[in-house]
């Protein structure tokens, strides 16, 4: 369990350090992502982005779990 927590912590740090470059990726602006803008509110539901991220994470876990 402690090894898993250390790896998750290192991944969080890595994402934090890479955030300026990761923010430039078109994730969140893919076709299929729902954005509704009104006068005082904005509703954002990134369906396509969630499916893509889930598929990548599942693939990585499958590869490293072998």
Backbone as CSV, one residue per row, in Angstrom:
resi,resn,N_x,N_y,N_z,CA_x,CA_y,CA_z,C_x,C_y,C_z
1,UNK,0.824,-1.194,0.000,0.000,0.000,0.000,0.871,1.261,0.000
2,UNK,1.950,1.262,0.752,2.786,2.458,0.824,3.479,2.730,-0.513
3,UNK,3.843,1.667,-1.231,4.473,1.845,-2.535,3.501,2.512,-3.505
4,UNK,2.243,2.111,-3.451,1.214,2.704,-4.310,1.022,4.181,-3.981
5,UNK,0.993,4.528,-2.715,0.831,5.929,-2.318,2.018,6.785,-2.760
6,UNK,3.208,6.230,-2.684,4.396,6.964,-3.124,4.332,7.207,-4.626
7,UNK,3.936,6.192,-5.388,3.829,6.348,-6.841,2.762,7.370,-7.198
8,UNK,1.618,7.313,-6.539,0.546,8.289,-6.800,1.025,9.695,-6.454
9,UNK,1.739,9.842,-5.352,2.279,11.149,-4.972,3.270,11.681,-5.990
10,UNK,4.135,10.814,-6.492,5.094,11.240,-7.519,4.391,11.623,-8.819
11,UNK,3.325,10.907,-9.159,2.558,11.267,-10.353,1.881,12.625,-10.197
12,UNK,1.359,12.904,-9.019,0.724,14.206,-8.762,1.756,15.323,-8.878
13,UNK,2.945,15.108,-8.338,4.007,16.105,-8.440,4.411,16.310,-9.903
14,UNK,4.538,15.211,-10.652,4.924,15.311,-12.064,3.880,16.087,-12.857
15,UNK,2.611,15.792,-12.630,1.540,16.523,-13.334,1.568,17.996,-12.935
16,UNK,1.823,18.277,-11.679,1.915,19.663,-11.233,3.052,20.421,-11.901
17,UNK,4.170,19.758,-12.067,5.308,20.408,-12.719,5.099,20.572,-14.223
18,UNK,4.379,19.644,-14.832,4.143,19.690,-16.275,2.875,20.450,-16.647
19,UNK,2.152,20.979,-15.663,0.861,21.611,-15.913,0.897,22.746,-16.955
20,UNK,1.916,23.612,-16.979,1.925,24.659,-18.015,1.906,24.093,-19.439
21,UNK,2.542,22.960,-19.642,2.550,22.359,-20.979,1.313,21.496,-21.201
22,UNK,0.830,20.840,-20.164,-0.373,20.011,-20.293,-1.611,20.867,-20.546
23,UNK,-1.590,22.093,-20.060,-2.722,22.991,-20.258,-2.907,23.408,-21.709
24,UNK,-1.880,23.246,-22.512,-1.961,23.613,-23.924,-2.562,22.505,-24.786
25,UNK,-2.724,21.304,-24.221,-3.332,20.207,-24.970,-4.808,20.515,-25.209
26,UNK,-5.375,20.019,-26.299,-6.771,20.342,-26.602,-7.786,19.547,-25.780
27,UNK,-7.356,18.926,-24.686,-8.308,18.209,-23.853,-9.309,19.191,-23.257
28,UNK,-10.554,18.815,-23.291,-11.600,19.706,-22.805,-12.235,20.516,-23.904
29,UNK,-11.694,20.426,-25.105,-12.240,21.159,-26.241,-12.466,20.210,-27.410
30,UNK,-12.684,18.938,-27.105,-12.874,17.936,-28.134,-14.328,17.930,-28.605
31,UNK,-14.570,17.450,-29.817,-15.958,17.294,-30.256,-16.674,16.316,-29.327
32,UNK,-17.838,16.646,-28.900,-18.581,15.808,-27.961,-18.579,16.359,-26.544
33,UNK,-17.692,17.280,-26.241,-17.700,17.946,-24.945,-18.817,18.994,-24.953
34,UNK,-19.624,18.987,-23.922,-20.788,19.871,-23.869,-20.438,21.142,-23.110
35,UNK,-20.670,22.282,-23.736,-20.469,23.584,-23.090,-21.715,24.421,-23.355
36,UNK,-22.373,24.843,-22.278,-23.550,25.701,-22.392,-23.242,26.994,-21.656
37,UNK,-23.252,28.094,-22.387,-22.957,29.403,-21.789,-24.233,30.239,-21.758
38,UNK,-24.542,30.763,-20.598,-25.674,31.668,-20.417,-25.143,32.985,-19.867
39,UNK,-26.033,33.877,-19.514,-25.608,35.203,-19.048,-24.675,35.134,-17.841
40,UNK,-25.083,34.396,-16.806,-24.314,34.407,-15.554,-23.713,33.055,-15.202
41,UNK,-23.936,32.051,-16.015,-23.418,30.727,-15.682,-22.843,30.051,-16.926
42,UNK,-21.981,29.098,-16.664,-21.438,28.254,-17.711,-21.482,26.815,-17.218
43,UNK,-22.073,25.936,-18.018,-22.130,24.515,-17.704,-21.188,23.795,-18.652
44,UNK,-20.295,23.001,-18.096,-19.283,22.313,-18.883,-19.273,20.844,-18.500
45,UNK,-19.465,19.952,-19.471,-19.471,18.511,-19.225,-18.619,17.832,-20.292
46,UNK,-17.368,17.491,-19.982,-16.429,16.964,-20.979,-16.569,15.455,-21.204
47,UNK,-17.633,15.037,-21.881,-17.883,13.610,-22.085,-16.755,12.950,-22.870
48,UNK,-16.400,13.488,-24.012,-15.373,12.884,-24.863,-14.017,12.872,-24.163
49,UNK,-13.687,13.933,-23.486,-12.417,13.994,-22.765,-12.366,12.929,-21.672
50,UNK,-13.477,12.751,-20.943,-13.505,11.747,-19.881,-13.326,10.341,-20.442
51,UNK,-13.973,10.041,-21.572,-13.843,8.716,-22.185,-12.402,8.493,-22.646
52,UNK,-11.799,9.497,-23.259,-10.425,9.380,-23.736,-9.442,9.181,-22.583
53,UNK,-9.563,9.969,-21.546,-8.666,9.850,-20.385,-8.865,8.495,-19.714
54,UNK,-10.107,8.044,-19.590,-10.382,6.740,-18.986,-9.766,5.610,-19.801
55,UNK,-9.850,5.693,-21.121,-9.264,4.657,-21.976,-7.745,4.630,-21.834
56,UNK,-7.115,5.798,-21.780,-5.651,5.857,-21.635,-5.220,5.300,-20.282
57,UNK,-5.922,5.682,-19.224,-5.572,5.176,-17.886,-5.791,3.669,-17.810
58,UNK,-6.889,3.172,-18.375,-7.144,1.732,-18.378,-6.061,0.986,-19.137
59,UNK,-5.634,1.518,-20.270,-4.568,0.889,-21.042,-3.252,0.852,-20.261
60,UNK,-2.910,1.964,-19.610,-1.678,2.014,-18.820,-1.727,1.032,-17.649
61,UNK,-2.859,0.976,-16.960,-2.986,0.035,-15.846,-2.920,-1.410,-16.329
62,UNK,-3.497,-1.684,-17.488,-3.441,-3.026,-18.048,-2.000,-3.395,-18.418
63,UNK,-1.287,-2.467,-19.032,0.096,-2.728,-19.438,1.023,-2.933,-18.240
64,UNK,0.886,-2.076,-17.226,1.766,-2.180,-16.061,1.322,-3.259,-15.085
65,UNK,0.086,-3.715,-15.200,-0.409,-4.764,-14.321,0.010,-6.155,-14.743
66,UNK,0.551,-6.289,-15.939,0.960,-7.603,-16.438,2.235,-8.056,-15.811
